[in-house]
Amino acid sequence: MARSIEWAARICGAAILCLIVSLSSAHASGNASVIGAWLTPEGDGVITIERCGDALCGRIAGITRAPGEAEPTDVNGKPQCGLTIISEERPDGDGTWLGEITDPRTGDTYGAKLWVGQDGNLRLRGFLGLPLLGETQTWRPFAGHLTPACEII
């Protein structure tokens, strides 16, 4: 009986260690900055992250749409171009930034943790409550062009 308890404790300890290692490896790579222009996972939006006072924020800078298609609007009917969707991002002490992201279609706000991975891509983890209870997206650096009308070309 004592052996099975000891064995179970070792397995639990190993599982916790694996979880800690996997979470810490998901964090930022040294000096990489989250500031810049990022292409969303679907490739249909460009978000620019910049300094906003003593925090960072992210605004919609480009949106893919068909020729002649009207610019999408937010939940309040305002054009999405220029809309701040990432706000109050502050350093979290481990190379990550912690703040909020708002879905422009619904107005719902979630916690948002940002960092740049070893591959140079931005990771955005949206969550409710705790970052552990969320989903991570990968955004690539944007190297294309934007029109004055907020279109990605």
N, C-alpha and C positions, 0 to 999 in steps of 0.2 A: 504494500500500500504506500509506504513512504517513498519507494522508488518511483511509482507512477505519479505521485504529487511532484517529486523533484523533476521528473521528465516533463510534465505539463508546465511547470514553472519555466524550464529552459525554453520550451517551444514558445510560450508567451513572450518571454524576454527577447528571443530571436525575432519574433514577429514585430514587436515594438521597435527594435533596432532597425529592421528593414524599413518600417514606415518612416522613421526619423531620417534615415539616409535618403529615401526617395523624395521626401519633402524638401530636404536641404539641397539636394542636387537640382531641384527645379528652380532654385533661386538664381539671382543675378550672377553674371560673370564679371567680376572685378570692376573695371572702369567703364563699361558700356552704359550709355545714357539712353533713357527712355524718351528724351526730347527729340523731336523730329516728325517726319510724315510717315504714316503707317497705313498699309493696305489691309483692310479687314479680311477675314478668312475666306469669304465668298468672292472677294475681288471686286465688290460692287460699291465700296466706299473708301474714302481716304480721310483719316483723322490726323490732325496735326496736334502734337502735344508740345506745350510751351509753358514758360513761367507765367503765372498769374499772381502777382503779389508775392506772398511768402509760400505759395504752393504751386503745383502744376495743374494745368487743365488741358482738356482736349476738345477741339472743335471739329465739326464736319467741314472738310475743305473740298471734297469732291464726291460726286455721286454718279454712278453709271446709269444712263437711261437711254431709251430709244430716241432717234431723231424726232423732234417735235413733241416729245412727251414732256408734260409739265413737271416742274421740280416737286419732289415729294414734300409733304407738309408734316409738321409734328402733330401731336394730339390736340393742340390748340389752334391748328389751321395755319400756323406760321411756316414759312419756308425753312427746310432743314439746313440749307447751306449757311454756314457760320454759326450754327447752333452749338452751344457748349453742352457736351454729353458726359464728359469726364471732369470731375471737379474735386477740389480739396485734397489732391494727392500730396501726401507728405512722406518724407523718408521714414521707413520702418526699422532702420538700424541694421538691416542685413543686406543692403543693396536693393531692397524692394521699396515700393511706394504704396501707400495705403490711402484710399479715398473712396469716391463714389462714382458710379456710372448710371446714367438715366437712359432708358429706352425711349427714343423720341416718338415712337408710334403709340405708346401707352402712357408715358409719363411715369412709369414705375422706376424707382431708384433702388439700386443694389450696392453692396460693398464692392470695391474693386481693388485688387492688388496687382501691381505692374512690376515687371522686371524684364531684362534682356537676357535671353539664354545664351549658352555657349555658341550657338549657331548664328547669333546676331539678330535673331527674330525677337519681337516683343511678345511677352506672354501677358495676357490679361485674364485674371481669375475673378469672375463675377460670383458673388455669394450672398446668401441671406444669413446674417448672424456671424458665423465663423468662417474664415477662409477654407477650412477643412471641408466645409459643407458647400462646395461650389463646383464650378466647371471652368476649365482653362481653355482659352482660345489662343491660337498663334497668329500674330499679325506680322507680315513681312514689311521690310523697308520699302517705301514707295519711291520708284525711280522714274515714273512716267511724267506726264504733263497734265496740268489742269487749265481749263479755260476760265475766263472771267465769270462765266455763267455757272461755275462750279461743276463742270463736266470733266470726267476722266477721259483723256485721250492717249 
